[in-house]
Amino acid sequence: MNVKKIREDFPILATGIIYFDKAASSLTPEPVLRKELEFYREYRANIHRGAHRLTRHASKEYEAVYAKLAKFFNARESE
């Protein structure tokens, strides 16, 4: 694990702060912020709630992340 690389995903840490406020909130890494911005700009829609293109795309993205998380946690996608 490369801690320096991980810290680069949190630009606010470069300001010299030491962040301990994990109980109330947490920092969001840059890759997550970029993906959220993409979602809001390109295919903002509720998942599994319609038949239009935006809903299909949002559902596909959601399911892909769900599958990755299941694999990461060594769980079945149905869990």
Biopython code that builds the backbone (N, CA, C, O; Angstrom):
import numpy as np
from Bio.PDB.StructureBuilder import StructureBuilder

atoms = [
    (1, "MET", "N", (0.851, -1.165, 0.000)),
    (1, "MET", "CA", (0.000, 0.000, 0.000)),
    (1, "MET", "C", (0.902, 1.236, 0.000)),
    (1, "MET", "O", (1.820, 1.353, 0.812)),
    (2, "ASN", "N", (0.624, 2.140, -0.916)),
    (2, "ASN", "CA", (1.410, 3.354, -1.056)),
    (2, "ASN", "C", (0.648, 4.525, -0.417)),
    (2, "ASN", "O", (-0.252, 5.100, -1.029)),
    (3, "VAL", "N", (1.017, 4.861, 0.804)),
    (3, "VAL", "CA", (0.313, 5.905, 1.549)),
    (3, "VAL", "C", (0.441, 7.254, 0.854)),
    (3, "VAL", "O", (-0.513, 8.031, 0.840)),
    (4, "LYS", "N", (1.592, 7.541, 0.284)),
    (4, "LYS", "CA", (1.785, 8.815, -0.424)),
    (4, "LYS", "C", (0.793, 8.926, -1.582)),
    (4, "LYS", "O", (0.194, 9.981, -1.789)),
    (5, "LYS", "N", (0.621, 7.851, -2.327)),
    (5, "LYS", "CA", (-0.316, 7.840, -3.454)),
    (5, "LYS", "C", (-1.758, 8.024, -2.961)),
    (5, "LYS", "O", (-2.536, 8.759, -3.568)),
    (6, "ILE", "N", (-2.099, 7.372, -1.890)),
    (6, "ILE", "CA", (-3.445, 7.502, -1.329)),
    (6, "ILE", "C", (-3.695, 8.941, -0.886)),
    (6, "ILE", "O", (-4.762, 9.495, -1.150)),
    (7, "ARG", "N", (-2.722, 9.545, -0.220)),
    (7, "ARG", "CA", (-2.873, 10.930, 0.248)),
    (7, "ARG", "C", (-3.066, 11.897, -0.915)),
    (7, "ARG", "O", (-3.723, 12.926, -0.751)),
    (8, "GLU", "N", (-2.514, 11.593, -2.073)),
    (8, "GLU", "CA", (-2.678, 12.458, -3.246)),
    (8, "GLU", "C", (-4.139, 12.542, -3.692)),
    (8, "GLU", "O", (-4.524, 13.505, -4.356)),
    (9, "ASP", "N", (-4.943, 11.563, -3.341)),
    (9, "ASP", "CA", (-6.373, 11.582, -3.675)),
    (9, "ASP", "C", (-7.173, 12.527, -2.776)),
    (9, "ASP", "O", (-8.368, 12.728, -2.990)),
    (10, "PHE", "N", (-6.514, 13.102, -1.777)),
    (10, "PHE", "CA", (-7.153, 14.024, -0.838)),
    (10, "PHE", "C", (-6.365, 15.334, -0.806)),
    (10, "PHE", "O", (-5.566, 15.545, 0.106)),
    (11, "PRO", "N", (-6.578, 16.217, -1.788)),
    (11, "PRO", "CA", (-5.786, 17.443, -1.893)),
    (11, "PRO", "C", (-5.792, 18.311, -0.634)),
    (11, "PRO", "O", (-4.814, 19.013, -0.375)),
    (12, "ILE", "N", (-6.851, 18.280, 0.136)),
    (12, "ILE", "CA", (-6.903, 19.106, 1.343)),
    (12, "ILE", "C", (-5.799, 18.738, 2.329)),
    (12, "ILE", "O", (-5.387, 19.572, 3.135)),
    (13, "LEU", "N", (-5.319, 17.503, 2.272)),
    (13, "LEU", "CA", (-4.254, 17.086, 3.179)),
    (13, "LEU", "C", (-2.942, 17.806, 2.881)),
    (13, "LEU", "O", (-2.077, 17.896, 3.752)),
    (14, "ALA", "N", (-2.786, 18.314, 1.671)),
    (14, "ALA", "CA", (-1.572, 19.054, 1.301)),
    (14, "ALA", "C", (-1.507, 20.413, 1.991)),
    (14, "ALA", "O", (-0.466, 21.070, 1.969)),
    (15, "THR", "N", (-2.611, 20.840, 2.602)),
    (15, "THR", "CA", (-2.623, 22.132, 3.296)),
    (15, "THR", "C", (-1.988, 22.041, 4.672)),
    (15, "THR", "O", (-1.806, 23.056, 5.345)),
    (16, "GLY", "N", (-1.652, 20.831, 5.091)),
    (16, "GLY", "CA", (-0.998, 20.650, 6.378)),
    (16, "GLY", "C", (-1.930, 20.299, 7.522)),
    (16, "GLY", "O", (-1.482, 20.143, 8.658)),
    (17, "ILE", "N", (-3.227, 20.171, 7.240)),
    (17, "ILE", "CA", (-4.143, 19.822, 8.329)),
    (17, "ILE", "C", (-3.950, 18.365, 8.745)),
    (17, "ILE", "O", (-3.480, 17.534, 7.968)),
    (18, "ILE", "N", (-4.316, 18.089, 9.957)),
    (18, "ILE", "CA", (-4.397, 16.719, 10.451)),
    (18, "ILE", "C", (-5.875, 16.493, 10.732)),
    (18, "ILE", "O", (-6.458, 17.168, 11.582)),
    (19, "TYR", "N", (-6.476, 15.561, 10.032)),
    (19, "TYR", "CA", (-7.932, 15.409, 10.034)),
    (19, "TYR", "C", (-8.351, 14.235, 10.904)),
    (19, "TYR", "O", (-8.046, 13.087, 10.581)),
    (20, "PHE", "N", (-9.046, 14.507, 12.001)),
    (20, "PHE", "CA", (-9.519, 13.463, 12.904)),
    (20, "PHE", "C", (-11.040, 13.417, 13.018)),
    (20, "PHE", "O", (-11.556, 12.678, 13.856)),
    (21, "ASP", "N", (-11.762, 14.163, 12.225)),
    (21, "ASP", "CA", (-13.214, 14.281, 12.361)),
    (21, "ASP", "C", (-13.963, 13.155, 11.639)),
    (21, "ASP", "O", (-14.949, 13.425, 10.953)),
    (22, "LYS", "N", (-13.538, 11.947, 11.773)),
    (22, "LYS", "CA", (-14.130, 10.817, 11.050)),
    (22, "LYS", "C", (-15.510, 10.434, 11.568)),
    (22, "LYS", "O", (-16.298, 9.857, 10.818)),
    (23, "ALA", "N", (-15.825, 10.730, 12.806)),
    (23, "ALA", "CA", (-17.123, 10.331, 13.346)),
    (23, "ALA", "C", (-18.264, 11.139, 12.737)),
    (23, "ALA", "O", (-19.365, 10.619, 12.554)),
    (24, "ALA", "N", (-18.010, 12.395, 12.427)),
    (24, "ALA", "CA", (-19.064, 13.254, 11.894)),
    (24, "ALA", "C", (-19.115, 13.228, 10.373)),
    (24, "ALA", "O", (-20.194, 13.279, 9.781)),
    (25, "SER", "N", (-17.982, 13.150, 9.762)),
    (25, "SER", "CA", (-17.914, 13.154, 8.293)),
    (25, "SER", "C", (-16.553, 12.623, 7.879)),
    (25, "SER", "O", (-15.674, 12.414, 8.716)),
    (26, "SER", "N", (-16.391, 12.412, 6.615)),
    (26, "SER", "CA", (-15.093, 11.950, 6.136)),
    (26, "SER", "C", (-14.743, 12.682, 4.851)),
    (26, "SER", "O", (-15.612, 13.224, 4.168)),
    (27, "LEU", "N", (-13.475, 12.688, 4.542)),
    (27, "LEU", "CA", (-13.012, 13.313, 3.314)),
    (27, "LEU", "C", (-13.390, 12.434, 2.128)),
    (27, "LEU", "O", (-13.450, 11.210, 2.245)),
    (28, "THR", "N", (-13.640, 13.058, 1.000)),
    (28, "THR", "CA", (-14.002, 12.323, -0.209)),
    (28, "THR", "C", (-12.823, 12.353, -1.169)),
    (28, "THR", "O", (-12.348, 13.434, -1.519)),
    (29, "PRO", "N", (-12.338, 11.193, -1.604)),
    (29, "PRO", "CA", (-11.197, 11.175, -2.518)),
    (29, "PRO", "C", (-11.557, 11.724, -3.896)),
    (29, "PRO", "O", (-12.702, 11.630, -4.338)),
    (30, "GLU", "N", (-10.574, 12.288, -4.554)),
    (30, "GLU", "CA", (-10.768, 12.900, -5.871)),
    (30, "GLU", "C", (-11.438, 11.969, -6.885)),
    (30, "GLU", "O", (-12.335, 12.421, -7.597)),
    (31, "PRO", "N", (-11.046, 10.685, -6.989)),
    (31, "PRO", "CA", (-11.721, 9.826, -7.974)),
    (31, "PRO", "C", (-13.229, 9.718, -7.731)),
    (31, "PRO", "O", (-14.002, 9.633, -8.685)),
    (32, "VAL", "N", (-13.646, 9.720, -6.482)),
    (32, "VAL", "CA", (-15.074, 9.659, -6.163)),
    (32, "VAL", "C", (-15.751, 10.963, -6.560)),
    (32, "VAL", "O", (-16.841, 10.947, -7.131)),
    (33, "LEU", "N", (-15.117, 12.084, -6.263)),
    (33, "LEU", "CA", (-15.682, 13.382, -6.647)),
    (33, "LEU", "C", (-15.838, 13.488, -8.160)),
    (33, "LEU", "O", (-16.850, 13.988, -8.651)),
    (34, "ARG", "N", (-14.834, 13.018, -8.897)),
    (34, "ARG", "CA", (-14.916, 13.064, -10.365)),
    (34, "ARG", "C", (-16.067, 12.213, -10.882)),
    (34, "ARG", "O", (-16.793, 12.629, -11.785)),
    (35, "LYS", "N", (-16.235, 11.028, -10.316)),
    (35, "LYS", "CA", (-17.313, 10.138, -10.754)),
    (35, "LYS", "C", (-18.681, 10.725, -10.390)),
    (35, "LYS", "O", (-19.623, 10.622, -11.176)),
    (36, "GLU", "N", (-18.795, 11.329, -9.225)),
    (36, "GLU", "CA", (-20.062, 11.969, -8.845)),
    (36, "GLU", "C", (-20.392, 13.121, -9.785)),
    (36, "GLU", "O", (-21.541, 13.279, -10.195)),
    (37, "LEU", "N", (-19.400, 13.917, -10.123)),
    (37, "LEU", "CA", (-19.619, 15.032, -11.044)),
    (37, "LEU", "C", (-20.042, 14.516, -12.417)),
    (37, "LEU", "O", (-20.932, 15.085, -13.049)),
    (38, "GLU", "N", (-19.406, 13.436, -12.880)),
    (38, "GLU", "CA", (-19.796, 12.817, -14.153)),
    (38, "GLU", "C", (-21.264, 12.387, -14.100)),
    (38, "GLU", "O", (-22.025, 12.626, -15.037)),
    (39, "PHE", "N", (-21.647, 11.753, -12.998)),
    (39, "PHE", "CA", (-23.031, 11.308, -12.828)),
    (39, "PHE", "C", (-24.001, 12.480, -12.943)),
    (39, "PHE", "O", (-24.973, 12.412, -13.696)),
    (40, "TYR", "N", (-23.741, 13.551, -12.200)),
    (40, "TYR", "CA", (-24.654, 14.703, -12.210)),
    (40, "TYR", "C", (-24.672, 15.421, -13.550)),
    (40, "TYR", "O", (-25.702, 15.970, -13.941)),
    (41, "ARG", "N", (-23.573, 15.427, -14.244)),
    (41, "ARG", "CA", (-23.513, 16.128, -15.528)),
    (41, "ARG", "C", (-24.065, 15.306, -16.686)),
    (41, "ARG", "O", (-24.651, 15.865, -17.614)),
    (42, "GLU", "N", (-23.887, 13.986, -16.646)),
    (42, "GLU", "CA", (-24.139, 13.181, -17.836)),
    (42, "GLU", "C", (-25.322, 12.223, -17.764)),
    (42, "GLU", "O", (-25.939, 11.946, -18.793)),
    (43, "TYR", "N", (-25.657, 11.712, -16.591)),
    (43, "TYR", "CA", (-26.743, 10.726, -16.561)),
    (43, "TYR", "C", (-27.473, 10.692, -15.221)),
    (43, "TYR", "O", (-27.761, 9.617, -14.695)),
    (44, "ARG", "N", (-27.767, 11.852, -14.678)),
    (44, "ARG", "CA", (-28.475, 11.952, -13.406)),
    (44, "ARG", "C", (-29.882, 11.386, -13.540)),
    (44, "ARG", "O", (-30.733, 11.951, -14.227)),
    (45, "ALA", "N", (-30.108, 10.265, -12.873)),
    (45, "ALA", "CA", (-31.416, 9.610, -12.886)),
    (45, "ALA", "C", (-31.463, 8.595, -11.749)),
    (45, "ALA", "O", (-30.427, 8.148, -11.257)),
    (46, "ASN", "N", (-32.664, 8.241, -11.344)),
    (46, "ASN", "CA", (-32.823, 7.199, -10.336)),
    (46, "ASN", "C", (-32.547, 5.844, -10.967)),
    (46, "ASN", "O", (-32.921, 5.589, -12.112)),
    (47, "ILE", "N", (-31.887, 4.980, -10.206)),
    (47, "ILE", "CA", (-31.598, 3.647, -10.731)),
    (47, "ILE", "C", (-32.840, 2.770, -10.646)),
    (47, "ILE", "O", (-33.656, 2.904, -9.734)),
    (48, "HIS", "N", (-32.962, 1.877, -11.610)),
    (48, "HIS", "CA", (-34.046, 0.890, -11.655)),
    (48, "HIS", "C", (-35.437, 1.511, -11.534)),
    (48, "HIS", "O", (-36.347, 0.878, -11.000)),
    (49, "ARG", "N", (-35.614, 2.736, -12.021)),
    (49, "ARG", "CA", (-36.900, 3.424, -11.867)),
    (49, "ARG", "C", (-37.476, 3.929, -13.180)),
    (49, "ARG", "O", (-38.363, 4.782, -13.169)),
    (50, "GLY", "N", (-37.008, 3.435, -14.284)),
    (50, "GLY", "CA", (-37.542, 3.914, -15.549)),
    (50, "GLY", "C", (-36.930, 3.155, -16.711)),
    (50, "GLY", "O", (-36.098, 2.267, -16.526)),
    (51, "ALA", "N", (-37.354, 3.518, -17.905)),
    (51, "ALA", "CA", (-36.870, 2.830, -19.103)),
    (51, "ALA", "C", (-36.055, 3.746, -20.008)),
    (51, "ALA", "O", (-35.565, 3.315, -21.051)),
    (52, "HIS", "N", (-35.909, 5.004, -19.615)),
    (52, "HIS", "CA", (-35.188, 5.920, -20.506)),
    (52, "HIS", "C", (-33.675, 5.731, -20.391)),
    (52, "HIS", "O", (-33.180, 5.071, -19.477)),
    (53, "ARG", "N", (-32.971, 6.317, -21.325)),
    (53, "ARG", "CA", (-31.521, 6.134, -21.458)),
    (53, "ARG", "C", (-30.762, 6.483, -20.179)),
    (53, "ARG", "O", (-29.860, 5.747, -19.779)),
    (54, "LEU", "N", (-31.114, 7.596, -19.533)),
    (54, "LEU", "CA", (-30.388, 8.007, -18.336)),
    (54, "LEU", "C", (-30.551, 6.996, -17.206)),
    (54, "LEU", "O", (-29.585, 6.681, -16.510)),
    (55, "THR", "N", (-31.751, 6.494, -17.023)),
    (55, "THR", "CA", (-31.985, 5.489, -15.989)),
    (55, "THR", "C", (-31.217, 4.212, -16.292)),
    (55, "THR", "O", (-30.606, 3.625, -15.399)),
    (56, "ARG", "N", (-31.246, 3.783, -17.539)),
    (56, "ARG", "CA", (-30.506, 2.564, -17.906)),
    (56, "ARG", "C", (-29.015, 2.739, -17.635)),
    (56, "ARG", "O", (-28.368, 1.840, -17.098)),
    (57, "HIS", "N", (-28.474, 3.893, -18.005)),
    (57, "HIS", "CA", (-27.043, 4.139, -17.805)),
    (57, "HIS", "C", (-26.712, 4.197, -16.309)),
    (57, "HIS", "O", (-25.743, 3.579, -15.870)),
    (58, "ALA", "N", (-27.503, 4.928, -15.528)),
    (58, "ALA", "CA", (-27.264, 5.020, -14.086)),
    (58, "ALA", "C", (-27.351, 3.640, -13.433)),
    (58, "ALA", "O", (-26.550, 3.314, -12.557)),
    (59, "SER", "N", (-28.314, 2.839, -13.853)),
    (59, "SER", "CA", (-28.475, 1.490, -13.301)),
    (59, "SER", "C", (-27.275, 0.615, -13.638)),
    (59, "SER", "O", (-26.795, -0.142, -12.794)),
    (60, "LYS", "N", (-26.795, 0.719, -14.863)),
    (60, "LYS", "CA", (-25.627, -0.062, -15.290)),
    (60, "LYS", "C", (-24.395, 0.315, -14.460)),
    (60, "LYS", "O", (-23.656, -0.562, -14.011)),
    (61, "GLU", "N", (-24.177, 1.607, -14.259)),
    (61, "GLU", "CA", (-23.038, 2.069, -13.455)),
    (61, "GLU", "C", (-23.166, 1.581, -12.012)),
    (61, "GLU", "O", (-22.191, 1.117, -11.421)),
    (62, "TYR", "N", (-24.351, 1.686, -11.458)),
    (62, "TYR", "CA", (-24.604, 1.244, -10.086)),
    (62, "TYR", "C", (-24.299, -0.249, -9.942)),
    (62, "TYR", "O", (-23.611, -0.662, -9.008)),
    (63, "GLU", "N", (-24.809, -1.038, -10.860)),
    (63, "GLU", "CA", (-24.606, -2.488, -10.789)),
    (63, "GLU", "C", (-23.136, -2.856, -10.922)),
    (63, "GLU", "O", (-22.678, -3.806, -10.287)),
    (64, "ALA", "N", (-22.395, -2.122, -11.734)),
    (64, "ALA", "CA", (-20.963, -2.390, -11.893)),
    (64, "ALA", "C", (-20.216, -2.124, -10.584)),
    (64, "ALA", "O", (-19.349, -2.903, -10.191)),
    (65, "VAL", "N", (-20.552, -1.035, -9.921)),
    (65, "VAL", "CA", (-19.912, -0.722, -8.639)),
    (65, "VAL", "C", (-20.316, -1.744, -7.584)),
    (65, "VAL", "O", (-19.485, -2.178, -6.786)),
    (66, "TYR", "N", (-21.571, -2.123, -7.578)),
    (66, "TYR", "CA", (-22.063, -3.119, -6.630)),
    (66, "TYR", "C", (-21.281, -4.425, -6.783)),
    (66, "TYR", "O", (-20.900, -5.043, -5.789)),
    (67, "ALA", "N", (-21.044, -4.841, -8.022)),
    (67, "ALA", "CA", (-20.290, -6.071, -8.288)),
    (67, "ALA", "C", (-18.850, -5.945, -7.801)),
    (67, "ALA", "O", (-18.303, -6.887, -7.228)),
    (68, "LYS", "N", (-18.238, -4.794, -8.026)),
    (68, "LYS", "CA", (-16.857, -4.579, -7.566)),
    (68, "LYS", "C", (-16.776, -4.627, -6.043)),
    (68, "LYS", "O", (-15.846, -5.209, -5.484)),
    (69, "LEU", "N", (-17.746, -4.015, -5.376)),
    (69, "LEU", "CA", (-17.749, -4.037, -3.915)),
    (69, "LEU", "C", (-17.962, -5.448, -3.381)),
    (69, "LEU", "O", (-17.322, -5.845, -2.406)),
    (70, "ALA", "N", (-18.839, -6.194, -3.998)),
    (70, "ALA", "CA", (-19.064, -7.579, -3.574)),
    (70, "ALA", "C", (-17.773, -8.380, -3.698)),
    (70, "ALA", "O", (-17.423, -9.145, -2.799)),
    (71, "LYS", "N", (-17.073, -8.203, -4.801)),
    (71, "LYS", "CA", (-15.804, -8.913, -4.995)),
    (71, "LYS", "C", (-14.782, -8.471, -3.952)),
    (71, "LYS", "O", (-14.079, -9.303, -3.377)),
    (72, "PHE", "N", (-14.699, -7.160, -3.706)),
    (72, "PHE", "CA", (-13.748, -6.630, -2.729)),
    (72, "PHE", "C", (-13.986, -7.227, -1.347)),
    (72, "PHE", "O", (-13.036, -7.567, -0.641)),
    (73, "PHE", "N", (-15.260, -7.353, -0.960)),
    (73, "PHE", "CA", (-15.603, -7.876, 0.355)),
    (73, "PHE", "C", (-15.787, -9.392, 0.364)),
    (73, "PHE", "O", (-16.214, -9.970, 1.364)),
    (74, "ASN", "N", (-15.457, -10.030, -0.766)),
    (74, "ASN", "CA", (-15.582, -11.482, -0.886)),
    (74, "ASN", "C", (-17.010, -11.928, -0.550)),
    (74, "ASN", "O", (-17.226, -12.870, 0.213)),
    (75, "ALA", "N", (-17.962, -11.228, -1.139)),
    (75, "ALA", "CA", (-19.380, -11.526, -0.911)),
    (75, "ALA", "C", (-20.058, -11.805, -2.248)),
    (75, "ALA", "O", (-19.524, -11.476, -3.307)),
    (76, "ARG", "N", (-21.221, -12.403, -2.189)),
    (76, "ARG", "CA", (-22.010, -12.594, -3.393)),
    (76, "ARG", "C", (-22.723, -11.286, -3.714)),
    (76, "ARG", "O", (-23.028, -10.506, -2.812)),
    (77, "GLU", "N", (-22.985, -11.049, -4.972)),
    (77, "GLU", "CA", (-23.683, -9.822, -5.359)),
    (77, "GLU", "C", (-25.080, -9.755, -4.766)),
    (77, "GLU", "O", (-25.635, -8.667, -4.611)),
    (78, "SER", "N", (-25.648, -10.891, -4.438)),
    (78, "SER", "CA", (-27.003, -10.916, -3.874)),
    (78, "SER", "C", (-27.022, -10.567, -2.385)),
    (78, "SER", "O", (-28.093, -10.387, -1.805)),
    (79, "GLU", "N", (-25.857, -10.472, -1.772)),
    (79, "GLU", "CA", (-25.803, -10.174, -0.327)),
    (79, "GLU", "C", (-25.874, -8.689, -0.073)),
    (79, "GLU", "O", (-25.841, -8.257, 1.079)),
]
sb = StructureBuilder()
sb.init_structure("model")
sb.init_model(0)
sb.init_chain("A")
sb.init_seg("    ")
for serial, (resi, resn, name, xyz) in enumerate(atoms, 1):
    if name == "N":
        sb.init_residue(resn, " ", resi, " ")
    sb.init_atom(name, np.array(xyz, "f"), 0.0, 1.0, " ", f" {name:<3s}", serial, name[0])
structure = sb.get_structure()
